Amino acid sequence: MKAINNYVVVQNFKKETKHHSGLILTEELDYDNTFIRAKVISVGNMVEGLNKEDVIHYNGNAGHNLPWEGNLYRVIKNLDVVLVE
């Protein structure tokens, strides 16, 4: 599978819910709902600054799910990426 143009294929990391004394911390909850951490699987030919295997954070409302060979990937546009670790 290969992304084209301005698209990026990512695989989300599984979320680990962090609790403090049995309560979910509000700051973390807000961040987790806004941005998603993922590993880059493929980048399109027009994408700059991202490489395969990069770990990124992207807008959680962006993109579409893509089931492929038993795995679930997400296809997003490069503009939805907010940071690279």
PLY file of the C-alpha trace (Angstrom):
ply
format ascii 1.0
element vertex 85
property float x
property float y
property float z
element edge 84
property int vertex1
property int vertex2
end_header
0.00 0.00 0.00
1.37 3.41 -0.96
-0.07 6.85 -0.30
-0.23 9.36 -3.16
-0.30 13.16 -3.49
-0.87 14.96 -0.14
-2.08 11.89 1.75
-0.43 10.06 4.64
-1.29 6.55 5.81
-0.86 6.08 9.57
-1.48 3.40 12.16
-2.75 4.68 15.49
-1.11 3.60 18.71
-3.46 1.98 21.17
-4.61 4.43 23.82
-3.76 3.72 27.41
-6.20 5.38 29.79
-4.29 7.02 32.63
-6.04 7.30 35.95
-5.01 9.17 39.03
-6.72 7.78 42.13
-9.48 6.33 39.97
-10.25 9.58 38.13
-9.41 10.46 34.54
-7.35 13.65 34.47
-9.13 16.43 32.56
-6.06 17.88 30.79
-5.09 14.49 29.38
-8.67 13.75 28.38
-8.92 17.01 26.40
-5.61 16.36 24.64
-6.51 12.72 23.85
-9.80 13.80 22.28
-8.11 16.42 20.10
-4.90 14.79 18.87
-4.05 11.19 18.08
-0.57 9.67 18.22
0.31 7.42 15.29
3.13 5.84 13.29
3.54 6.83 9.64
3.17 3.84 7.30
3.37 5.62 3.92
3.65 9.20 2.66
2.46 10.60 -0.68
4.82 12.00 -3.30
3.83 15.62 -2.50
4.36 15.36 1.28
7.45 17.07 2.73
8.86 16.73 6.24
7.41 13.28 6.99
9.05 9.91 6.56
7.97 6.31 6.95
8.18 5.17 10.62
7.90 8.76 12.00
5.74 9.12 15.10
3.25 11.97 14.67
0.28 13.61 16.35
-2.64 14.58 14.11
-6.11 16.11 14.33
-8.40 13.40 15.69
-11.31 14.48 13.49
-9.33 14.10 10.28
-9.24 11.31 7.74
-10.89 7.98 7.15
-10.32 4.44 8.37
-8.89 1.93 5.92
-8.91 -1.79 6.74
-6.06 -3.50 4.89
-4.76 -7.06 5.23
-6.15 -7.51 8.74
-4.93 -4.15 10.08
-6.78 -0.88 10.53
-5.04 2.20 9.11
-6.09 5.83 8.87
-5.66 7.99 5.75
-5.14 11.68 6.53
-3.91 14.75 4.67
-0.48 16.16 5.47
-2.12 19.39 6.71
-3.74 17.44 9.57
-0.35 16.59 11.13
0.44 18.92 14.03
3.82 17.59 15.19
6.50 14.98 14.62
8.23 13.42 17.61
0 1
1 2
2 3
3 4
4 5
5 6
6 7
7 8
8 9
9 10
10 11
11 12
12 13
13 14
14 15
15 16
16 17
17 18
18 19
19 20
20 21
21 22
22 23
23 24
24 25
25 26
26 27
27 28
28 29
29 30
30 31
31 32
32 33
33 34
34 35
35 36
36 37
37 38
38 39
39 40
40 41
41 42
42 43
43 44
44 45
45 46
46 47
47 48
48 49
49 50
50 51
51 52
52 53
53 54
54 55
55 56
56 57
57 58
58 59
59 60
60 61
61 62
62 63
63 64
64 65
65 66
66 67
67 68
68 69
69 70
70 71
71 72
72 73
73 74
74 75
75 76
76 77
77 78
78 79
79 80
80 81
81 82
82 83
83 84
